[in-house]
Amino acid sequence: MSKSDFILLFGNQIGYTSVLYYLFLPAAVIAYYLIPKKHRWLALLGASALFYYLLFSNRSQKLVFALSIVISWVGGLILGKLKDSSAEKRSCALSVSIILSALPLILMDGDKMLMSVAGDRYGIRNLIIPLGISFYTLQIIAYLADIYTGKAEVQKNILKYTLFVSFFPQLIQGPISRYNKLSHQLTNGNDFDPDNIGRGFRLILWGMFLKMMIADKAGIVVDTIFENSKAYRGAYSLIGGILYSIQLYADFHACTTLSQGAAYLFGIQLPDNFNHPYFSTSIKDFWRRWHMSLSFWLRDYIYIPLGGNRKGKARKYLNLMITFLVSGIWHGGTMKFVFWGLLHAVYQLIGGWTYRLRNRIWPRIGVSEDSKTRKAIQIISTFILVMFGWIIFRADHLRDGLFMIRSIFTEFSPWVLTGTYLFNLGLDQNECFVLIVSILVLFFGSRKQEQGIVIGDRIASIPIVWRYALYLLMIAVIAIFGTYGFGFNAQDFIYGGF
């Protein structure tokens, strides 16, 4: 069957919510376990190549991706050969390798920054960049840096290195894996394990629930409010901020959960990317729980190399600002993302400066250190601060986001929260009910996991008949009440745009 026939039957997208992807994935799994163990990595490489072929229709995207792989692979070989050379020579080789490997990402973010400051007419035209470039570029940089510091061995086989960069479940939106944690899982071959198949299937179901039942539904209301921010002010802006915070988490968590689920089908474990971030008690805690593979990458390859907290408080604060500035630029490079990144740095600085003062205030108002009230206040206040940042993050422009935040305080009208006003934002009463119930399922499920109860393991322990009956029920619920059940089209994953 030709590619045009595929497009005619299944559409031209092979995203994680497409029909084509769920025909492709089991075929790849079957091929993987039919091949002798020592050659199974070739099945993964072939599947990843086919995934990229179906994902990208433009030759320039494929060329940019291939060049990134070849350049970074050669850079790794050079760093390996310079292992006993002078520090200056090795540093120069590392810098050149990273700059050349990251050049497409640098051009893309520079183009966005230029256009946001100087206008569209100054942007770089026809700059065609592959999806997932922000994620696989960081993975490449980490590989090169780890060779430089001796944390990783050079991969001399270009096909095995290509598999590390292009492994299809994590290619588009991460999580960002480290070479020494992932490479052996990809190339050694894994035995068939029914437990891994079951765990992968459960993760895929959970990811589809998050995407179809929460993210896409919340996104309809969010789009209505943010795209008409001048009309929907005050309480509407607050609702939009809360729902976007939930949408972004559910959407991104769905994508990485689907990635982990697909990887488990091959016996491969990808790192966790979220640890219930909206239960955080501070902004610092939030960044230990949110997009963890990026947070740890920024810590290990930006903050610590700059000196971390080892060179005095002033340098620590500067390093923190630089790290979050890099985070903002990575997310898009425009002024709103730069502001968002620096806002989180300011949050952390203020949090550090006021830490002792806050610890003195709590006992004076009768709140003990281990009090549930104190924890609840910390969680709610942290969520509010994060939400303000997300409003900036989602708004079309920085000034629109600031306008929405200001209107929450200056034009708040509580009557919006009553009556049928909320049913005029894209979802009717039944759809709003499904969204609210789904959010509650996420909340209470996350709360149980915070208490150490692993729900997936509990499901795996029930008798097989009831277990598969539960799976069928989940599939039916998602199919009937999810995005497609109400006639909407599944939206693109939000972080696929970064």
Disulfide bonds with the S-S distance in Angstrom:
none
